[in-house]
Amino acid sequence: MIKGHADSGPYGQDLVCAAVSAVTIGTINNLEKLTGASPQVVMDEVNGGHLGCQFDKAVSHDTALLLDNLFWILKDIEGSYSKNIEVQVQKNNIDLD
């Protein structure tokens, strides 16, 4: 779940927002292409600042690997822009195939 705004620059010039959006949307788009997974995607297309995806069943190893990759990219961004992004882990009850 991505929520809130980075506010690291003016609208249209916010590099943190652009980076987070690119890697998150890219990962979600590639989940289906590379693994066949079809997450349910929720976003606020009017106000922005909200993007989430969830799976209705256990995810494959490849899907989990892509999601882990997204997590570590976001952690890298957080390492450089900690005033603008905070990555939190939410524990879930999904078992891997």
Residue pairs with C-beta under 8 A, 6 or more apart in sequence:
1 50
1 51
1 52
1 90
2 20
2 24
2 49
2 50
2 51
2 52
3 49
3 50
3 51
3 52
4 49
5 14
5 17
5 48
5 49
6 14
6 16
6 17
6 20
6 81
6 84
6 85
7 14
7 84
8 14
8 15
8 16
8 17
8 81
8 83
8 84
9 15
9 16
9 17
16 77
16 81
16 84
16 85
19 77
20 74
20 77
20 85
21 51
23 70
23 73
23 74
23 77
24 51
24 70
24 74
25 51
27 66
27 67
27 69
27 70
28 39
28 41
28 53
30 66
31 37
31 38
31 39
31 53
31 63
31 66
32 38
34 62
34 66
35 60
35 62
35 63
35 66
37 55
37 59
37 60
37 63
39 53
39 54
39 55
40 53
40 54
40 55
40 56
41 51
41 52
41 53
42 50
42 51
42 52
42 53
42 54
43 50
43 51
43 52
44 50
44 51
55 63
55 94
58 94
58 95
58 96
58 97
59 67
59 94
59 96
59 97
60 96
60 97
61 96
61 97
64 96
71 87
71 89
74 85
74 87
75 87
77 85
78 85
78 86
78 87
